[in-house]
């Protein structure tokens, strides 16, 4: 089996580490989101050799082949204006319980899942994590490029 390649010919590392990574919640919102089924006990990011799974209670679920993770990295902007699961309606999602610890994951093919029961197909996800660096080390994906890190950066191009 050959190793997947990026458009520029670089190899994609698909099996560095595995584990469960907790979504980060601000102290203020942890209890409130937990009461409505969106708290830490209902949420997280799971990574195994084959698949990436993100769950934010009943509000957001996503599955994607691990090999479809094109790039990932820290998103070092504090998002103070939003908590929950939000989209631009074009495949980009923000899934967060806090404005800190954000990681951006760009997929080369759309994932599948649901948001509030409706089918979705994300290709660009920002998620707040308790251990963003541990997740990124386990994921082993190519780093974000300079155009991927700005707060108002353009969404990643849609997979073809």
PyMOL commands that set and color helices and strands:
alter all, ss='L'
color gray80, all
select helices_A, chain A and resi 27-35+40-42+66-68+132-139+146-148
alter helices_A, ss='H'
color red, helices_A
select strands_A, chain A and resi 19-21+43-47+51-56+60-65+69-74+84-87+92-96+102-107+112-115+118-120+124-128
alter strands_A, ss='S'
color yellow, strands_A
deselect
rebuild
show_as cartoon
